[in-house]
Amino acid sequence: MIGAVAPEILRLHRIVTGASKEPLPTFDSPYFLISIPNSFIGGAVAMAFGAATAANCFMVGAFWPLMMTSFARQFRR
């Protein structure tokens, strides 16, 4: 689950430190209704596919949000 949250933490860090020009997201209920289940699903996928070591679990979990983002971009086109 930590790996699935890592890309969002990095994104928020870039916004807060000024490295990114994106606006800070609004932390309302839709943000959490999407983020929390996505984190749990990423953790479950990490356990299912990369449970050999903690590093593998982290990498698979971190890959999950990136994969969902690419799927979402494909459907927008």
Rosetta blueprint (number, residue, H / E / L):
1 M L
2 I H
3 G H
4 A H
5 V H
6 A H
7 P H
8 E H
9 I H
10 L H
11 R H
12 L H
13 H H
14 R H
15 I H
16 V H
17 T H
18 G L
19 A L
20 S L
21 K L
22 E L
23 P L
24 L L
25 P L
26 T L
27 F L
28 D L
29 S H
30 P H
31 Y H
32 F H
33 L H
34 I H
35 S H
36 I H
37 P H
38 N H
39 S H
40 F H
41 I H
42 G H
43 G H
44 A H
45 V H
46 A H
47 M H
48 A H
49 F H
50 G L
51 A L
52 A L
53 T L
54 A H
55 A H
56 N H
57 C H
58 F H
59 M H
60 V H
61 G H
62 A H
63 F H
64 W H
65 P H
66 L H
67 M H
68 M H
69 T H
70 S H
71 F H
72 A H
73 R H
74 Q H
75 F H
76 R H
77 R L
